[in-house]
């Protein structure tokens, strides 16, 4: 794989697998390109909630809006330019308020095979 630059316009956003919420993801780099990580964008509509146990290590960068991420250990609020690390095995609930959010993410290893 060669050096690349991406923008949100490059992402083909689809509903997050297995979810009913208005949460959409679009991988830009994943196992199909032969790299060790997945890179993409996520768009969370206002007033959404996603609860899952992390199948991979996930780093989420908030680009716009705000998210609340809760675990048994506590709750954090992340806004534009904040980075959230969610380790594999952690049970998380991600919520948006009236703003919704746009994020970028990096996972290791690839998240889609982990959800299959």
C-alpha positions in Angstrom: 0.0 0.0 0.0 1.3 3.5 -0.8 1.0 6.8 0.9 -2.5 8.1 0.9 -4.6 11.1 2.1 -8.3 10.8 2.8 -11.3 13.1 3.4 -14.9 12.3 4.4 -15.9 12.5 0.8 -13.8 9.4 0.1 -15.8 7.3 2.5 -18.8 5.2 1.5 -20.8 5.4 4.8 -23.1 2.4 5.6 -25.1 1.6 8.7 -22.9 0.2 11.4 -23.2 -3.7 11.2 -25.8 -5.2 13.6 -27.1 -1.8 14.7 -30.5 -0.2 14.4 -29.3 3.3 15.3 -28.5 6.0 12.8 -24.7 5.4 13.1 -22.8 5.0 9.8 -19.2 3.9 9.2 -17.0 3.9 6.1 -13.7 2.0 6.0 -11.0 3.6 3.8 -8.2 1.1 4.6 -8.8 -2.4 5.8 -7.8 -6.0 5.2 -8.6 -5.7 1.5 -5.5 -3.4 1.1 -3.3 -5.7 3.1 -2.5 -3.3 5.9 -2.5 -4.3 9.6 -5.1 -1.7 10.7 -8.5 -0.4 9.7 -9.0 3.4 9.1 -12.3 5.1 8.4 -14.9 7.6 9.3 -18.0 7.3 11.5 -21.1 9.6 11.4 -23.5 9.5 14.5 -26.9 11.2 14.1 -28.2 13.2 17.0 -29.6 11.3 20.0 -28.2 7.9 19.1 -26.8 5.1 21.4 -24.5 2.2 20.6 -23.7 -0.4 23.2 -21.1 -3.1 22.5 -18.1 -5.0 23.8 -15.1 -4.0 21.8 -13.9 -6.8 19.6 -10.7 -4.9 18.7 -8.6 -2.1 20.0 -10.3 1.1 18.7 -9.0 4.7 18.6 -11.7 7.2 17.8 -10.9 10.9 17.0 -13.9 13.3 17.3 -13.8 15.7 14.3 -17.2 17.4 14.9 -19.9 17.3 17.5 -19.7 15.5 20.8 -19.9 11.9 22.1 -20.3 10.4 25.6 -18.6 7.1 26.1 -19.5 5.1 29.2 -18.0 2.0 30.8 -18.2 0.3 34.2 -15.2 2.5 35.2 -17.0 5.8 34.4 -18.1 8.2 31.6 -16.1 10.6 29.4 -17.4 13.4 27.1 -15.3 13.9 24.0 -15.6 16.8 21.6 -13.9 18.0 18.5 -10.2 17.2 18.5 -10.5 14.7 21.4 -9.2 11.2 21.1 -10.9 8.2 22.8 -9.2 4.8 23.2 -11.5 1.8 23.7 -9.5 -1.4 24.4 -10.5 -4.8 23.2 -12.9 -6.5 25.6 -14.2 -3.2 27.1 -18.0 -2.9 27.3 -18.9 0.6 26.1 -21.9 2.7 25.4 -21.5 5.6 23.0 -24.2 8.3 23.0 -24.7 11.5 21.1 -26.7 14.5 22.1 -28.5 17.0 19.8 -25.3 17.7 17.8 -24.5 14.2 16.7 -20.8 13.6 15.8 -18.3 12.9 13.0 -15.4 10.7 13.9 -12.3 9.1 12.4 -11.2 5.7 13.7 -8.3 3.4 13.6 -8.7 -0.2 14.8 -6.3 -3.1 15.4 -6.8 -5.6 14.1 -9.5 -5.2 11.5 -12.9 -4.7 13.1 -15.1 -6.2 10.3 -13.7 -9.8 10.5 -14.0 -9.5 14.3 -17.7 -8.9 13.9 -18.3 -11.6 11.4 
